[in-house]
């Protein structure tokens, strides 16, 4: 019961962080990909709020994601690139590969402007 309460509290904290910040990166504790996403955004003058989660939280998120994929009929049940999760303007963009794809396609800067993370 105590563990479920801790998970609920952590999820509430994450929701409040995502809703209260223009750009948020949620990643595994000590993962270098967090730094890559942070440097990409800082290079565009958008300074993200960083939040690192424990391996236990990551495992639970992957399990939930895998169960959803299995129930939906998707045969790819392992989600290796779930973290870091990038949010812009309270909306989930995806992981680092999606962030880079959006940047290469030219959609990232307009998204950051709409979210109010950059001005120029």
Secondary structure, DSSP 8 states (H G I E B T S, - for coil): -HHHHHHHHHHHHHHHHHHH-SEEEEEETT-HHHHHHHHHHHHTT---EEEEE-HHHHHHHHHHHHHHHHHHT-S----TT--SEEEETTEEEESHHHHHHHHHTT-HHHHHHHHTS---
